[in-house]
Amino acid sequence: MPVRRSRHRQWMRMLNRRINELIELARQIDPEAEAKVLEPFEEEDAVLELEVNPEKSDEIYDLMLERSTQIWWDDGFDIVVWVHEKKPVALKEE
């Protein structure tokens, strides 16, 4: 049985590496991007939620779509990436 545990740990390390790669790619475009890794809902391996500045959201969305698809083809990991625009901070009244 130790072989199974070892294989699972190896699989998890590779999955986490790919998730971190996606987060770093987003932060190259928007250093203030906020990331949360959520539990998968159904058959996905992972769900990644990114909150980014509105002016960068389209560029990050396109990059995430391209890279997560490539990860699927190369490694077989189904990583769903949600890209949300950060809501503007309301100005405080003085």
Residue pairs with C-beta under 8 A, 6 or more apart in sequence:
14 75
14 77
15 45
15 46
15 77
15 79
18 71
18 75
18 77
18 79
19 37
19 46
19 48
19 79
21 67
21 71
22 48
22 64
22 67
22 68
22 71
22 79
22 81
23 33
23 35
23 48
23 50
25 63
25 64
25 67
26 33
26 35
26 50
26 52
26 60
26 63
26 64
26 83
27 33
29 52
29 56
29 59
29 60
29 63
30 52
30 53
30 56
30 60
32 52
32 53
32 86
33 50
33 51
33 52
33 53
33 56
33 60
34 50
34 51
34 52
34 86
35 48
35 49
35 50
35 51
36 48
36 49
37 46
37 47
37 48
37 49
38 46
38 47
38 48
38 49
39 47
40 46
40 47
40 80
41 47
43 78
44 78
44 79
44 80
45 77
45 78
45 79
46 77
46 78
46 79
46 80
47 79
47 80
47 81
47 82
48 79
48 80
48 81
48 82
49 81
49 82
49 84
50 60
50 64
50 81
50 82
50 83
50 84
51 84
51 85
51 86
52 60
52 83
52 84
52 85
52 86
53 85
53 86
54 85
54 86
57 83
57 84
57 85
60 83
61 83
64 81
64 83
65 81
68 79
68 80
68 81
71 77
71 79
72 78
72 79
